[in-house]
Amino acid sequence: MNFVKQIKIFADGADLDGILALYKNPLIKGFTTNPSLMRKAGIDNYEKFARRLIEAIPDRPISFEVFADEFDAMTAQGRTIASWGKNVNVKIPVTTTKGAFTGQVIRALSDAGVTVNVTAIMTEQQVARIAECLNANVPAIVSVFAGRIADTGRDPVPVMQKCLKHLAPKRKAELLWASPRELLNIFQADDIGCHIITVSHDVLGKLSLIGKDLDEYSLETVKMFHRDALAAKFDIATSPLKAAS
């Protein structure tokens, strides 16, 4: 299914069975997860889950996140996570929980040859600061949460376009459109030249709708409403219509 020009689609989630099913789809070029998704999925052993995933998927990038909150500990965790596999990308939050920019962690890991995936970014100013910390000779991912920007009533497209300009001097850095809310976001991200988009499993489930005939889709929706009303045995008491005088 060739419906985009250049963007790479990464699946975002922590459901192991779902991830392995998506691994069979050549459209999916990589995988990302985070501690919140892993907790929601009931994972209680971070490293065991990560290593199992890396063993099952050795040939596509997978991002795992540090969860320390001090610079030295974040750097140490990043080095450890990177050692788990050649296809591992290390997610570093753009700030600590106290709002301190993690530039020195990003710089230390990037200079050490680690592919960082800087995450939880919301502004072009953050991207500009991150770009200054990246080693130009080492691949990196810069994840801007376009979906969350949109949740605040702002159009993320102009923001993402400015972020691309900030990253342009770092030829090996890729801009990632994070937290998309609908399939349309894939096309928006692709149109402006984003390199990667992370897509949740539920949104990926809508891929079969791309290009669907809208009249057909309308009729299917009407039938769904009718079928569900009958299945629920809904009833409305009505009076006979009176003939017009």
C-alpha distance (Angstrom), angle and dihedral (degrees) to the residues before:
residue distance angle dihedral
M1 . . .
N2 3.78 . .
F3 3.80 104.8 .
V4 3.81 100.3 134.4
K5 3.78 131.2 61.9
Q6 3.78 103.5 -139.0
I7 3.78 115.7 -28.3
K8 3.81 120.0 120.3
I9 3.79 117.7 -134.8
F10 3.80 117.1 -140.0
A11 3.81 119.8 -170.5
D12 3.79 114.2 -128.5
G13 3.79 119.2 -153.0
A14 3.79 148.3 82.9
D15 3.80 104.0 -125.6
L16 3.81 102.8 117.3
D17 3.80 96.3 -156.0
G18 3.80 91.1 47.4
I19 3.80 91.8 48.7
L20 3.80 92.8 49.9
A21 3.81 90.5 49.0
L22 3.80 90.8 52.1
Y23 3.81 90.2 47.6
K24 3.82 86.9 70.0
N25 3.81 89.2 60.6
P26 3.84 110.6 87.5
L27 3.81 88.7 -155.9
I28 3.81 89.3 72.2
K29 3.80 108.2 81.3
G30 3.80 100.0 178.8
F31 3.79 147.4 -11.0
T32 3.79 137.8 -119.4
T33 3.77 134.4 -174.4
N34 3.80 138.3 166.4
P35 3.83 138.7 -155.7
S36 3.81 92.5 -97.4
L37 3.81 93.1 54.4
M38 3.80 90.7 44.7
R39 3.80 92.3 51.1
K40 3.81 90.6 48.4
A41 3.81 89.0 52.0
G42 3.82 90.1 54.3
I43 3.80 96.4 -112.1
D44 3.80 111.0 160.1
N45 3.82 101.5 174.3
Y46 3.81 111.5 57.2
E47 3.80 99.3 -172.2
K48 3.81 95.3 41.4
F49 3.81 90.7 53.5
A50 3.80 92.4 45.9
R51 3.79 94.5 49.2
R52 3.79 92.1 47.4
L53 3.79 89.9 52.5
I54 3.80 93.1 47.0
E55 3.81 90.7 50.4
A56 3.80 91.2 50.8
I57 3.82 93.9 44.0
P58 3.81 108.7 35.4
D59 3.79 98.8 152.2
R60 3.82 107.0 52.3
P61 3.81 128.6 61.5
I62 3.80 117.3 -94.6
S63 3.81 123.6 -170.9
F64 3.81 122.8 -145.9
E65 3.79 122.7 -179.3
V66 3.78 132.7 -132.8
F67 3.79 115.0 -129.8
A68 3.79 102.1 -168.2
D69 3.80 114.6 113.7
E70 3.82 102.6 -153.0
F71 3.79 121.5 78.0
D72 3.81 98.4 -121.8
A73 3.80 92.6 45.9
M74 3.80 91.8 46.9
T75 3.80 90.3 52.2
A76 3.81 91.7 48.3
Q77 3.79 92.3 49.0
G78 3.79 89.9 47.3
R79 3.80 92.5 54.4
T80 3.79 90.8 48.1
I81 3.80 94.3 49.3
A82 3.81 90.6 47.7
S83 3.81 89.4 54.9
W84 3.80 91.8 61.4
G85 3.80 93.9 78.3
K86 3.79 145.6 -16.9
N87 3.80 91.3 -115.2
V88 3.82 94.2 53.4
N89 3.79 120.9 116.1
V90 3.79 117.5 -164.0
K91 3.80 117.1 -133.2
I92 3.79 114.6 -144.3
P93 3.83 119.8 -176.1
V94 3.79 112.5 -125.8
T95 3.81 91.2 -121.9
T96 3.77 139.4 13.6
T97 3.80 119.1 -107.6
K98 3.81 86.9 -91.2
G99 3.80 91.8 56.8
A100 3.83 97.3 -105.2
F101 3.81 111.9 150.1
T102 3.82 110.4 -114.1
G103 3.79 94.2 -143.8
Q104 3.79 95.3 128.1
V105 3.83 90.9 53.9
I106 3.80 91.4 47.9
R107 3.81 91.0 48.5
A108 3.81 94.9 46.4
L109 3.79 94.0 50.2
S110 3.80 95.3 41.0
D111 3.80 91.0 50.0
A112 3.82 88.1 50.2
G113 3.80 90.0 58.1
V114 3.80 96.5 -104.0
T115 3.80 117.0 144.7
V116 3.78 101.8 -128.4
N117 3.78 124.9 -161.4
V118 3.80 105.1 -157.2
T119 3.78 107.6 -154.0
A120 3.83 145.6 -171.2
I121 3.82 91.7 41.2
M122 3.79 118.8 159.0
T123 3.82 107.9 166.4
E124 3.79 140.0 53.5
Q125 3.82 88.8 -128.4
Q126 3.79 89.5 62.2
V127 3.80 90.1 50.6
A128 3.81 91.2 50.9
R129 3.83 90.6 54.0
I130 3.79 92.0 46.2
A131 3.81 92.3 50.9
E132 3.79 89.5 58.1
C133 3.82 89.9 57.3
L134 3.80 98.7 49.1
N135 3.79 122.5 99.9
A136 3.79 105.3 -122.7
N137 3.81 91.2 -141.6
V138 3.80 96.7 52.9
P139 3.82 125.4 74.7
A140 3.79 116.4 -114.3
I141 3.79 140.0 173.7
V142 3.79 123.6 -141.7
S143 3.81 110.9 -161.3
V144 3.79 115.3 -157.3
F145 3.80 114.0 -173.4
A146 3.78 97.3 -131.7
G147 3.79 92.2 165.5
R148 3.79 92.3 57.4
I149 3.80 90.1 46.4
A150 3.81 87.5 55.2
D151 3.81 89.7 49.2
T152 3.81 87.9 64.8
G153 3.80 92.2 57.6
R154 3.82 95.0 -100.7
D155 3.79 125.3 125.2
P156 3.83 105.5 -117.6
V157 3.80 95.6 -162.0
P158 3.85 97.2 80.7
V159 3.81 89.3 45.0
M160 3.79 92.1 52.5
Q161 3.80 91.7 47.4
K162 3.81 90.2 55.2
C163 3.80 90.4 47.1
L164 3.80 90.0 55.6
K165 3.81 89.5 55.9
H166 3.81 92.0 51.6
L167 3.81 90.8 51.9
A168 3.81 96.3 44.0
P169 3.85 95.1 94.8
K170 3.81 89.9 56.4
R171 3.78 98.8 68.2
K172 3.81 94.7 -173.0
A173 3.79 95.3 50.4
E174 3.80 117.1 99.1
L175 3.79 127.2 -157.2
L176 3.80 114.3 -133.0
W177 3.82 122.8 -158.3
A178 3.80 102.4 -143.3
S179 3.82 133.0 -165.5
P180 3.82 99.0 18.9
R181 3.79 114.3 -172.6
E182 3.81 100.8 -159.2
L183 3.80 142.9 11.6
L184 3.80 90.5 -99.0
N185 3.80 87.8 71.2
I186 3.81 90.1 66.5
F187 3.79 90.2 59.5
Q188 3.81 92.4 43.5
A189 3.79 91.8 51.3
D190 3.79 92.2 45.9
D191 3.80 93.2 48.6
I192 3.81 93.6 56.9
G193 3.80 94.6 44.6
C194 3.80 104.0 -102.7
H195 3.78 110.5 165.0
I196 3.82 100.2 -145.4
I197 3.79 139.3 14.7
T198 3.80 125.2 -166.3
V199 3.77 113.2 -142.1
S200 3.80 127.4 -169.2
H201 3.79 120.3 -125.5
D202 3.81 93.5 -109.7
V203 3.82 92.8 53.6
L204 3.81 90.7 45.8
G205 3.79 86.8 56.2
K206 3.82 87.8 68.6
L207 3.82 95.2 61.2
S208 3.80 90.8 103.7
L209 3.82 88.6 64.6
I210 3.79 94.3 65.8
G211 3.79 109.3 119.7
K212 3.81 92.8 1.5
D213 3.82 115.6 162.6
L214 3.80 106.0 -101.4
D215 3.81 95.5 -147.5
E216 3.79 89.1 54.0
Y217 3.81 90.3 46.3
S218 3.82 90.0 50.5
L219 3.81 92.3 52.3
E220 3.80 91.6 47.6
T221 3.79 89.3 53.0
V222 3.82 92.3 50.7
K223 3.80 89.9 50.0
M224 3.82 90.9 49.0
F225 3.81 92.5 53.9
H226 3.82 90.9 47.5
R227 3.80 94.0 46.1
D228 3.81 93.2 49.0
A229 3.81 92.6 48.0
L230 3.80 90.3 53.5
A231 3.81 92.9 44.5
A232 3.81 89.8 52.7
K233 3.83 89.9 49.0
F234 3.78 91.2 -130.2
D235 3.79 115.9 -179.9
I236 3.79 134.3 -168.8
A237 3.78 118.6 -166.2
T238 3.79 108.3 -133.4
S239 3.79 134.9 -179.2
P240 3.81 122.5 -130.5
L241 3.77 112.9 -95.1
K242 3.80 112.9 -107.4
A243 3.76 116.8 -125.4
A244 3.79 113.9 -108.9
S245 3.83 113.1 -102.7
